Amino acid sequence: MRVELTGVTVQNIVEDISLHASNEVVGIVGPNGSGKSTTLRCVYRALKPHAGIVLLDGESVHKRQKIARDLAALTQESQVEFDFTVAEVVEMGRLPHDRDPEADRRIVADALATVDVSHLAGRGFLSLSGGERQRVLIARAVAQEPRVLVLDEPTNHLDIRHQLDVLALARGLGVTVLTVLHDLNLAASYCDRLYVLEEGRVVAHGTPEEVLVPELIAKVFHVTAHVVRHPTTGVPQLLFDQEVTP
Amino acid sequence: MIGKISALVGVLAVSIVAGVALGPVSVPFDVTLELLWAALTGGTVPADLAGQYHIVWDIRLPRVLLAAVVGAGLSTVGVAIQAMVRNALADPYVLGISSGASVGATAVATLGVLSGLGVYALSAGAFLTGLGATALVYITARSSRGLTPLRLVLTGTALAYGFSAVAMLLVFQAPRGEAARAAMFWLLGSLGGANWQSLPVATAVTAAGVVYLTTRARQLNALAMGDETATTLGIEVNRFRTHLFVVTAAITGVLVAVSGAVGFVGLMLPHLTRMVVGADHRKVLALAPLAGASFLVWVDVAARMLAAPEELPLGVITAALGVPCFIFLMRRRAYVFGGR
């Protein structure tokens, strides 16, 4: 399924963002405050852009019926006030679909197993650690069986093993994934293409190889980077100098 | 779950019979059952039981049933409002309806407004100003982003202070202390005015509202997780919250009109229910109305008997019964309020 943003503008935050993703893993990277999350919020309809349009297979996300059957999102929102169990939280992913208790139960169990949180099923969501919560929310997105998955910093709070697991899982789903990532090396390892945002605008896009070059890193992030090859996968990885460039 | 529901239905049935039997003039349980049976099946009543029949059928039963309806309605509305504004401290009155109603009630009691309506004047006055206050909260809280939970709670709380000030002013300006006392008593909640005529509207509105909310249990779950999450799960958050606002305001308005502003039930019964079955609204909304109904039936029994022949306001008893019970449960079980 194809996601396409054209000229998306949210006053004072993002300006004329155009990007697309189609059955691939597309990363959005950029410094704090560059408009990454705002861009994603326009995709999962938490925000309506002041100008521009977000299309899902050619249809505006604000007009499309039953869009939640196709598009799931992991947001940065954290304001849960009531202690649902993990199984209940994951089951909420079935809300957009027609009810089928038996199938729903199976899908929820599969989602819990896929993200390796089956052992937490009976626990209260509020009693979990930040990393466990994050994985449970990813399990909910998996249970939603979307064709487009939008992830806002999915590796937040996760230890290194679960960071790798979650991104491998997202790739393995075989759906369109649009994800904001802070870690440029993870972005290089798991994304087919990257968009770099700076002050609300797309300043570069392309494969990790094309985008993650020292000149751009210096310009956007104000750090000095060296590109090396990963010894086994060969993807570009960055090493940083300790001095900050002006 | 089925077992818990059946158990609570049983408790409610027993509570209703006990509520009818108990009072300043006690009617033995077997006689109560016999009289209720005779009334329901159109049987005959021995002449020497005519007095007791009058107490059971004309005075106590409508009152006990109204207590059950009010208890069920307030608990259900409490559950829905806490999810709607995502605040564990919210109750049916958080949107200003009870303080708004207090303006109408005190105006009727102290100034004689609406006196043409006779015994219904207090209810009508409370209902009108209660709904008016809620409408004002709604209009004030609305913004370009719809009704956000924090704006709703803050607006409701702020305006409630204003309405209360008006009601207090009316009480202190009242020429007769007796009228002010009547208004205060009514505000703390009382079913003393219950009769068969007060039942149909309250029952119909509460039943319709409970059905609406129960069928939206999964949507309430999603809303309780946050507006953005609910949006990604396919809920039109602004429209859903507006519907919830209207439904909960309608139920609360009608219940306040027939029983005053009974406190505590709508705040604590939802939490008591969650302590037993967890946060899933499908379970909470199945049990909270039954639990609330039984609870308020017993509260009303206590209100009639503790200081007989005088009656105590319901709000005094709900607090006296509920607070210790609530603290006990909260300390005994690992219950989490908003992760804190």
Interface residues (C-beta under 8 A of the other chain):
Chain A: R41 Y44 R45 A46 K66 I67 A68 R69 L71 A72 A73 T75 E77 S78 Q79 V80 E81 F82 D83 F84 T85 E88 V89 M92 G93 L95 P96 G124 L126 S127 Q144
Chain B: Q82 A83 R86 N87 A88 R218 Q219 N221 A222 A224 M225 G226 D227 E228 T229 T231 T232 L233 G234 I235 R274 G278 A279 D280 Y335 V336 F337 G338 G339
